[in-house]
């Protein structure tokens, strides 16, 4: 992974919480049949209460991203946060 990360402004998402978005390339150096495979680009979403979500996005999205694009990616993002404690509502 490169250290070149882009942090975007906070966005109000459909769950009613504010999230920040950060682009990062896949960390693993994957080899396929003797050649290095292209690394995927992820956008990580972090909420103020510590929740984390991850979506795979096209490489060109990083340079042309809009708030609408990020909201669509957030909706389909994988939740990486631990399960909520009993009595808390999931996001």
N, CA, C and O atoms as a printed pandas DataFrame, in Angstrom:
     atom_number atom_name residue_name chain_id  residue_number  x_coord  y_coord  z_coord
0              1         N          UNK        A               1    0.844   -1.186    0.000
1              2        CA          UNK        A               1    0.000    0.000    0.000
2              3         C          UNK        A               1    0.878    1.235    0.000
3              4         O          UNK        A               1    1.922    1.277    0.651
4              5         N          UNK        A               2    0.453    2.202   -0.714
5              6        CA          UNK        A               2    1.191    3.453   -0.713
6              7         C          UNK        A               2    0.761    4.271    0.488
7              8         O          UNK        A               2   -0.299    4.036    1.068
8              9         N          UNK        A               3    1.588    5.227    0.853
9             10        CA          UNK        A               3    1.221    6.113    1.958
10            11         C          UNK        A               3    0.406    7.286    1.462
11            12         O          UNK        A               3    0.023    8.155    2.246
12            13         N          UNK        A               4    0.136    7.320    0.164
13            14        CA          UNK        A               4   -0.655    8.391   -0.420
14            15         C          UNK        A               4   -2.139    8.100   -0.190
15            16         O          UNK        A               4   -2.746    7.331   -0.936
16            17         N          UNK        A               5   -2.711    8.705    0.826
17            18        CA          UNK        A               5   -4.106    8.488    1.172
18            19         C          UNK        A               5   -4.858    9.801    1.029
19            20         O          UNK        A               5   -4.325   10.869    1.332
20            21         N          UNK        A               6   -6.081    9.715    0.572
21            22        CA          UNK        A               6   -6.901   10.901    0.413
22            23         C          UNK        A               6   -8.025   10.860    1.439
23            24         O          UNK        A               6   -8.832    9.930    1.447
24            25         N          UNK        A               7   -8.078   11.865    2.302
25            26        CA          UNK        A               7   -9.159   11.944    3.264
26            27         C          UNK        A               7  -10.151   12.982    2.772
27            28         O          UNK        A               7   -9.782   14.097    2.402
28            29         N          UNK        A               8  -11.414   12.593    2.776
29            30        CA          UNK        A               8  -12.464   13.470    2.280
30            31         C          UNK        A               8  -13.225   14.072    3.447
31            32         O          UNK        A               8  -13.112   13.594    4.575
32            33         N          UNK        A               9  -13.987   15.102    3.191
33            34        CA          UNK        A               9  -14.797   15.706    4.253
34            35         C          UNK        A               9  -15.787   14.706    4.828
35            36         O          UNK        A               9  -16.089   13.674    4.228
36            37         N          UNK        A              10  -16.275   15.044    5.995
37            38        CA          UNK        A              10  -17.295   14.208    6.623
38            39         C          UNK        A              10  -18.587   14.290    5.817
39            40         O          UNK        A              10  -18.940   15.340    5.279
40            41         N          UNK        A              11  -19.283   13.153    5.749
41            42        CA          UNK        A              11  -20.529   13.076    4.994
42            43         C          UNK        A              11  -21.631   12.537    5.889
43            44         O          UNK        A              11  -21.416   11.598    6.655
44            45         N          UNK        A              12  -22.800   13.129    5.791
45            46        CA          UNK        A              12  -23.968   12.624    6.504
46            47         C          UNK        A              12  -24.540   11.481    5.674
47            48         O          UNK        A              12  -24.945   11.674    4.528
48            49         N          UNK        A              13  -24.568   10.281    6.268
49            50        CA          UNK        A              13  -25.009    9.091    5.540
50            51         C          UNK        A              13  -26.451    8.739    5.906
51            52         O          UNK        A              13  -27.011    9.291    6.853
52            53         N          UNK        A              14  -27.048    7.812    5.144
53            54        CA          UNK        A              14  -28.455    7.459    5.369
54            55         C          UNK        A              14  -28.783    6.949    6.777
55            56         O          UNK        A              14  -29.948    6.962    7.176
56            57         N          UNK        A              15  -27.776    6.501    7.534
57            58        CA          UNK        A              15  -28.043    6.028    8.894
58            59         C          UNK        A              15  -28.154    7.180    9.890
59            60         O          UNK        A              15  -28.406    6.956   11.074
60            61         N          UNK        A              16  -27.966    8.415    9.412
61            62        CA          UNK        A              16  -28.073    9.590   10.273
62            63         C          UNK        A              16  -26.781    9.970   10.964
63            64         O          UNK        A              16  -26.752   10.938   11.724
64            65         N          UNK        A              17  -25.707    9.226   10.714
65            66        CA          UNK        A              17  -24.406    9.506   11.343
66            67         C          UNK        A              17  -23.472   10.181   10.331
67            68         O          UNK        A              17  -23.647   10.071    9.118
68            69         N          UNK        A              18  -22.478   10.880   10.877
69            70        CA          UNK        A              18  -21.445   11.498   10.050
70            71         C          UNK        A              18  -20.301   10.506    9.893
71            72         O          UNK        A              18  -19.860    9.908   10.874
72            73         N          UNK        A              19  -19.819   10.327    8.666
73            74        CA          UNK        A              19  -18.748    9.403    8.348
74            75         C          UNK        A              19  -17.671   10.135    7.545
75            76         O          UNK        A              19  -17.975   11.056    6.787
76            77         N          UNK        A              20  -16.421    9.725    7.713
77            78        CA          UNK        A              20  -15.345   10.209    6.849
78            79         C          UNK        A              20  -14.970    9.088    5.890
79            80         O          UNK        A              20  -15.133    7.908    6.203
80            81         N          UNK        A              21  -14.475    9.463    4.737
81            82        CA          UNK        A              21  -14.088    8.487    3.714
82            83         C          UNK        A              21  -12.607    8.628    3.424
83            84         O          UNK        A              21  -12.073    9.735    3.348
84            85         N          UNK        A              22  -11.952    7.488    3.263
85            86        CA          UNK        A              22  -10.512    7.478    3.015
86            87         C          UNK        A              22  -10.199    6.398    1.986
87            88         O          UNK        A              22  -10.578    5.240    2.163
88            89         N          UNK        A              23   -9.511    6.773    0.917
89            90        CA          UNK        A              23   -9.122    5.815   -0.124
90            91         C          UNK        A              23   -7.783    5.179    0.257
91            92         O          UNK        A              23   -6.865    5.857    0.718
92            93         N          UNK        A              24   -7.693    3.860    0.052
93            94        CA          UNK        A              24   -6.438    3.135    0.274
94            95         C          UNK        A              24   -6.371    1.976   -0.707
95            96         O          UNK        A              24   -7.376    1.323   -0.991
96            97         N          UNK        A              25   -5.170    1.731   -1.221
97            98        CA          UNK        A              25   -4.971    0.563   -2.077
98            99         C          UNK        A              25   -4.766   -0.673   -1.212
99           100         O          UNK        A              25   -4.326   -0.587   -0.065
100          101         N          UNK        A              26   -5.094   -1.812   -1.783
101          102        CA          UNK        A              26   -4.908   -3.094   -1.141
102          103         C          UNK        A              26   -3.452   -3.233   -0.703
103          104         O          UNK        A              26   -2.539   -2.850   -1.434
104          105         N          UNK        A              27   -3.244   -3.771    0.468
105          106        CA          UNK        A              27   -1.897   -3.877    1.024
106          107         C          UNK        A              27   -1.114   -5.061    0.478
107          108         O          UNK        A              27    0.101   -4.959    0.313
108          109         N          UNK        A              28   -1.759   -6.161    0.197
109          110        CA          UNK        A              28   -1.061   -7.378   -0.224
110          111         C          UNK        A              28   -0.443   -7.207   -1.608
111          112         O          UNK        A              28   -1.037   -6.604   -2.501
112          113         N          UNK        A              29    0.737   -7.741   -1.762
113          114        CA          UNK        A              29    1.379   -7.801   -3.071
114          115         C          UNK        A              29    1.040   -9.166   -3.655
115          116         O          UNK        A              29    1.731  -10.149   -3.387
116          117         N          UNK        A              30    0.001   -9.226   -4.433
117          118        CA          UNK        A              30   -0.495  -10.490   -4.939
118          119         C          UNK        A              30    0.156  -10.829   -6.276
119          120         O          UNK        A              30    0.321   -9.975   -7.148
120          121         N          UNK        A              31    0.517  -12.090   -6.405
121          122        CA          UNK        A              31    1.122  -12.553   -7.646
122          123         C          UNK        A              31    0.154  -13.501   -8.341
123          124         O          UNK        A              31   -0.470  -14.347   -7.700
124          125         N          UNK        A              32    0.038  -13.356   -9.622
125          126        CA          UNK        A              32   -0.804  -14.249  -10.409
126          127         C          UNK        A              32    0.009  -14.716  -11.611
127          128         O          UNK        A              32    0.365  -13.925  -12.484
128          129         N          UNK        A              33    0.293  -15.999  -11.638
129          130        CA          UNK        A              33    1.052  -16.622  -12.735
130          131         C          UNK        A              33    2.337  -15.866  -13.050
131          132         O          UNK        A              33    2.647  -15.578  -14.206
132          133         N          UNK        A              34    3.077  -15.552  -11.983
133          134        CA          UNK        A              34    4.382  -14.931  -12.170
134          135         C          UNK        A              34    4.363  -13.424  -12.358
135          136         O          UNK        A              34    5.420  -12.797  -12.436
136          137         N          UNK        A              35    3.170  -12.830  -12.431
137          138        CA          UNK        A              35    3.089  -11.378  -12.590
138          139         C          UNK        A              35    2.335  -10.792  -11.413
139          140         O          UNK        A              35    1.427  -11.418  -10.865
140          141         N          UNK        A              36    2.719   -9.593  -11.032
141          142        CA          UNK        A              36    2.017   -8.933   -9.930
142          143         C          UNK        A              36    0.615   -8.541  -10.387
143          144         O          UNK        A              36    0.427   -7.956  -11.454
144          145         N          UNK        A              37   -0.361   -8.881   -9.550
145          146        CA          UNK        A              37   -1.749   -8.536   -9.862
146          147         C          UNK        A              37   -2.014   -7.090   -9.436
147          148         O          UNK        A              37   -1.460   -6.612   -8.446
148          149         N          UNK        A              38   -2.857   -6.410  -10.187
149          150        CA          UNK        A              38   -3.218   -5.036   -9.847
150          151         C          UNK        A              38   -3.932   -5.006   -8.495
151          152         O          UNK        A              38   -4.824   -5.813   -8.232
152          153         N          UNK        A              39   -3.535   -4.083   -7.663
153          154        CA          UNK        A              39   -4.142   -3.966   -6.337
154          155         C          UNK        A              39   -5.474   -3.233   -6.426
155          156         O          UNK        A              39   -5.622   -2.267   -7.175
156          157         N          UNK        A              40   -6.439   -3.712   -5.647
157          158        CA          UNK        A              40   -7.756   -3.082   -5.628
158          159         C          UNK        A              40   -7.701   -1.777   -4.828
159          160         O          UNK        A              40   -6.868   -1.609   -3.937
160          161         N          UNK        A              41   -8.607   -0.865   -5.169
161          162        CA          UNK        A              41   -8.755    0.384   -4.432
162          163         C          UNK        A              41   -9.973    0.252   -3.524
163          164         O          UNK        A              41  -11.060   -0.111   -3.974
164          165         N          UNK        A              42   -9.780    0.551   -2.249
165          166        CA          UNK        A              42  -10.860    0.518   -1.271
166          167         C          UNK        A              42  -11.170    1.937   -0.824
167          168         O          UNK        A              42  -10.306    2.813   -0.849
168          169         N          UNK        A              43  -12.405    2.152   -0.416
169          170        CA          UNK        A              43  -12.744    3.359    0.329
170          171         C          UNK        A              43  -13.217    2.863    1.694
171          172         O          UNK        A              43  -14.133    2.047    1.798
172          173         N          UNK        A              44  -12.562    3.382    2.738
173          174        CA          UNK        A              44  -12.906    3.050    4.113
174          175         C          UNK        A              44  -13.755    4.173    4.678
175          176         O          UNK        A              44  -13.430    5.349    4.519
176          177         N          UNK        A              45  -14.830    3.809    5.330
177          178        CA          UNK        A              45  -15.720    4.773    5.959
178          179         C          UNK        A              45  -15.600    4.595    7.468
179          180         O          UNK        A              45  -15.716    3.480    7.976
180          181         N          UNK        A              46  -15.368    5.694    8.183
181          182        CA          UNK        A              46  -15.254    5.659    9.642
182          183         C          UNK        A              46  -16.253    6.635   10.248
183          184         O          UNK        A              46  -16.384    7.780    9.814
184          185         N          UNK        A              47  -16.962    6.136   11.281
185          186        CA          UNK        A              47  -17.915    7.006   11.981
186          187         C          UNK        A              47  -17.276    7.513   13.263
187          188         O          UNK        A              47  -16.259    6.987   13.715
188          189         N          UNK        A              48  -17.883    8.536   13.842
189          190        CA          UNK        A              48  -17.357    9.118   15.079
190          191         C          UNK        A              48  -17.407    8.131   16.235
191          192         O          UNK        A              48  -16.612    8.235   17.169
192          193         N          UNK        A              49  -18.334    7.171   16.186
193          194        CA          UNK        A              49  -18.436    6.202   17.284
194          195         C          UNK        A              49  -17.599    4.945   17.041
195          196         O          UNK        A              49  -17.759    3.954   17.754
196          197         N          UNK        A              50  -16.713    4.971   16.049
197          198        CA          UNK        A              50  -15.767    3.889   15.845
198          199         C          UNK        A              50  -16.167    2.814   14.857
199          200         O          UNK        A              50  -15.433    1.840   14.687
200          201         N          UNK        A              51  -17.297    2.955   14.206
201          202        CA          UNK        A              51  -17.693    1.953   13.221
202          203         C          UNK        A              51  -16.835    2.098   11.970
203          204         O          UNK        A              51  -16.392    3.193   11.626
204          205         N          UNK        A              52  -16.609    0.972   11.297
205          206        CA          UNK        A              52  -15.764    0.949   10.106
206          207         C          UNK        A              52  -16.449    0.129    9.024
207          208         O          UNK        A              52  -16.959   -0.963    9.277
208          209         N          UNK        A              53  -16.451    0.680    7.807
209          210        CA          UNK        A              53  -17.006   -0.016    6.645
210          211         C          UNK        A              53  -15.999    0.092    5.509
211          212         O          UNK        A              53  -15.209    1.034    5.453
212          213         N          UNK        A              54  -16.036   -0.906    4.581
213          214        CA          UNK        A              54  -15.090   -0.915    3.461
214          215         C          UNK        A              54  -15.806   -1.311    2.184
215          216         O          UNK        A              54  -16.591   -2.259    2.167
216          217         N          UNK        A              55  -15.528   -0.573    1.107
217          218        CA          UNK        A              55  -16.082   -0.894   -0.215
218          219         C          UNK        A              55  -14.951   -0.883   -1.238
219          220         O          UNK        A              55  -14.035   -0.066   -1.158
220          221         N          UNK        A              56  -15.028   -1.790   -2.190
221          222        CA          UNK        A              56  -14.091   -1.798   -3.315
222          223         C          UNK        A              56  -14.667   -0.892   -4.390
223          224         O          UNK        A              56  -15.845   -0.989   -4.735
224          225         N          UNK        A              57  -13.824   -0.011   -4.916
225          226        CA          UNK        A              57  -14.278    0.964   -5.912
226          227         C          UNK        A              57  -13.321    0.970   -7.105
227          228         O          UNK        A              57  -12.170    0.552   -6.975
228          229         N          UNK        A              58  -13.786    1.440   -8.268
229          230        CA          UNK        A              58  -12.910    1.538   -9.438
230          231         C          UNK        A              58  -11.793    2.563   -9.198
231          232         O          UNK        A              58  -11.992    3.558   -8.500
232          233         N          UNK        A              59  -10.643    2.312   -9.773
233          234        CA          UNK        A              59   -9.474    3.184   -9.615
234          235         C          UNK        A              59   -9.780    4.630  -10.007
235          236         O          UNK        A              59   -9.330    5.560   -9.338
236          237         N          UNK        A              60  -10.541    4.823  -11.085
237          238        CA          UNK        A              60  -10.806    6.181  -11.560
238          239         C          UNK        A              60  -11.758    6.960  -10.657
239          240         O          UNK        A              60  -11.863    8.180  -10.783
240          241         N          UNK        A              61  -12.453    6.276   -9.749
241          242        CA          UNK        A              61  -13.379    6.978   -8.854
242          243         C          UNK        A              61  -12.641    7.944   -7.929
243          244         O          UNK        A              61  -13.179    8.982   -7.545
244          245         N          UNK        A              62  -11.412    7.594   -7.576
245          246        CA          UNK        A              62  -10.635    8.413   -6.632
246          247         C          UNK        A              62  -10.458    9.845   -7.144
247          248         O          UNK        A              62  -10.479   10.789   -6.355
248          249         N          UNK        A              63  -10.289   10.009   -8.435
249          250        CA          UNK        A              63  -10.043   11.348   -8.975
250          251         C          UNK        A              63  -11.319   12.081   -9.374
251          252         O          UNK        A              63  -11.296   13.294   -9.583
252          253         N          UNK        A              64  -12.429   11.357   -9.481
253          254        CA          UNK        A              64  -13.666   11.995   -9.932
254          255         C          UNK        A              64  -14.815   11.832   -8.941
255          256         O          UNK        A              64  -15.970   12.068   -9.295
256          257         N          UNK        A              65  -14.518   11.437   -7.722
257          258        CA          UNK        A              65  -15.546   11.075   -6.746
258          259         C          UNK        A              65  -16.461   12.249   -6.398
259          260         O          UNK        A              65  -16.029   13.397   -6.295
260          261         N          UNK        A              66  -17.738   11.919   -6.222
261          262        CA          UNK        A              66  -18.728   12.888   -5.763
262          263         C          UNK        A              66  -19.330   12.364   -4.461
263          264         O          UNK        A              66  -19.135   11.199   -4.113
264          265         N          UNK        A              67  -20.051   13.206   -3.749
265          266        CA          UNK        A              67  -20.718   12.757   -2.527
266          267         C          UNK        A              67  -21.722   11.653   -2.854
267          268         O          UNK        A              67  -21.872   10.709   -2.079
268          269         N          UNK        A              68  -22.400   11.758   -3.976
269          270        CA          UNK        A              68  -23.352   10.732   -4.385
270          271         C          UNK        A              68  -22.645    9.381   -4.566
271          272         O          UNK        A              68  -23.146    8.350   -4.117
272          273         N          UNK        A              69  -21.479    9.393   -5.226
273          274        CA          UNK        A              69  -20.697    8.156   -5.410
274          275         C          UNK        A              69  -20.348    7.530   -4.065
275          276         O          UNK        A              69  -20.452    6.316   -3.889
276          277         N          UNK        A              70  -19.933    8.368   -3.118
277          278        CA          UNK        A              70  -19.545    7.853   -1.810
278          279         C          UNK        A              70  -20.741    7.275   -1.054
279          280         O          UNK        A              70  -20.615    6.258   -0.371
280          281         N          UNK        A              71  -21.877    7.909   -1.175
281          282        CA          UNK        A              71  -23.073    7.371   -0.506
282          283         C          UNK        A              71  -23.461    6.011   -1.100
283          284         O          UNK        A              71  -23.853    5.105   -0.365
284          285         N          UNK        A              72  -23.354    5.866   -2.412
285          286        CA          UNK        A              72  -23.646    4.575   -3.040
286          287         C          UNK        A              72  -22.654    3.507   -2.575
287          288         O          UNK        A              72  -23.048    2.378   -2.285
288          289         N          UNK        A              73  -21.383    3.860   -2.505
289          290        CA          UNK        A              73  -20.369    2.914   -2.039
290          291         C          UNK        A              73  -20.609    2.548   -0.577
291          292         O          UNK        A              73  -20.449    1.389   -0.194
292          293         N          UNK        A              74  -20.989    3.521    0.233
293          294        CA          UNK        A              74  -21.246    3.270    1.661
294          295         C          UNK        A              74  -22.393    2.278    1.830
295          296         O          UNK        A              74  -22.330    1.394    2.685
296          297         N          UNK        A              75  -23.437    2.423    1.020
297          298        CA          UNK        A              75  -24.600    1.529    1.137
298          299         C          UNK        A              75  -24.231    0.072    0.874
299          300         O          UNK        A              75  -24.807   -0.831    1.481
300          301         N          UNK        A              76  -23.282   -0.160   -0.019
301          302        CA          UNK        A              76  -22.904   -1.536   -0.355
302          303         C          UNK        A              76  -21.638   -1.989    0.382
303          304         O          UNK        A              76  -21.159   -3.100    0.157
304          305         N          UNK        A              77  -21.100   -1.145    1.252
305          306        CA          UNK        A              77  -19.842   -1.450    1.928
306          307         C          UNK        A              77  -19.991   -2.569    2.950
307          308         O          UNK        A              77  -21.031   -2.733    3.588
308          309         N          UNK        A              78  -18.924   -3.319    3.077
309          310        CA          UNK        A              78  -18.837   -4.388    4.073
310          311         C          UNK        A              78  -18.601   -3.762    5.445
311          312         O          UNK        A              78  -17.753   -2.882    5.589
312          313         N          UNK        A              79  -19.343   -4.209    6.444
313          314        CA          UNK        A              79  -19.181   -3.700    7.804
314          315         C          UNK        A              79  -18.028   -4.452    8.465
315          316         O          UNK        A              79  -18.069   -5.677    8.580
316          317         N          UNK        A              80  -17.003   -3.724    8.898
317          318        CA          UNK        A              80  -15.836   -4.322    9.536
318          319         C          UNK        A              80  -15.846   -4.119   11.042
319          320         O          UNK        A              80  -14.934   -4.573   11.733
320          321         N          UNK        A              81  -16.855   -3.450   11.553
321          322        CA          UNK        A              81  -16.947   -3.174   12.981
322          323         C          UNK        A              81  -17.419   -4.415   13.726
323          324         O          UNK        A              81  -18.102   -5.265   13.156
324          325         N          UNK        A              82  -17.057   -4.515   14.990
325          326        CA          UNK        A              82  -17.575   -5.637   15.787
326          327         C          UNK        A              82  -19.076   -5.513   15.956
327          328         O          UNK        A              82  -19.644   -4.437   15.774
328          329         N          UNK        A              83  -19.719   -6.620   16.306
329          330        CA          UNK        A              83  -21.163   -6.586   16.546
330          331         C          UNK        A              83  -21.496   -5.661   17.676
331          332         O          UNK        A              83  -20.708   -5.539   18.614
332          333         N          UNK        A              84  -22.641   -4.994   17.629
333          334        CA          UNK        A              84  -23.009   -4.048   18.688
334          335         C          UNK        A              84  -23.250   -4.774   20.022
335          336         O          UNK        A              84  -23.648   -5.939   20.058
336          337         N          UNK        A              85  -22.998   -4.055   21.092
337          338        CA          UNK        A              85  -23.245   -4.567   22.433
338          339         C          UNK        A              85  -24.755   -4.674   22.632
339          340         O          UNK        A              85  -25.514   -3.867   22.094
340          341         N          UNK        A              86  -25.187   -5.665   23.400
341          342        CA          UNK        A              86  -26.606   -5.861   23.648
342          343         C          UNK        A              86  -27.244   -4.560   24.105
343          344         O          UNK        A              86  -26.713   -3.871   24.976
344          345         N          UNK        A              87  -28.387   -4.229   23.511
345          346        CA          UNK        A              87  -29.088   -3.001   23.859
346          347         C          UNK        A              87  -28.792   -1.853   22.909
347          348         O          UNK        A              87  -29.497   -0.844   22.921
348          349         N          UNK        A              88  -27.747   -1.994   22.077
349          350        CA          UNK        A              88  -27.437   -0.953   21.100
350          351         C          UNK        A              88  -28.019   -1.356   19.767
351          352         O          UNK        A              88  -28.048   -2.539   19.427
352          353         N          UNK        A              89  -28.479   -0.390   19.017
353          354        CA          UNK        A              89  -29.041   -0.706   17.705
354          355         C          UNK        A              89  -27.923   -0.785   16.671
355          356         O          UNK        A              89  -27.011    0.041   16.693
356          357         N          UNK        A              90  -27.975   -1.763   15.767
357          358        CA          UNK        A              90  -26.968   -1.844   14.699
358          359         C          UNK        A              90  -27.155   -0.733   13.691
359          360         O          UNK        A              90  -28.254   -0.191   13.566
360          361         N          UNK        A              91  -26.103   -0.380   12.967
361          362        CA          UNK        A              91  -26.171    0.674   11.952
362          363         C          UNK        A              91  -26.235    0.059   10.593
363          364         O          UNK        A              91  -26.297    0.776    9.594
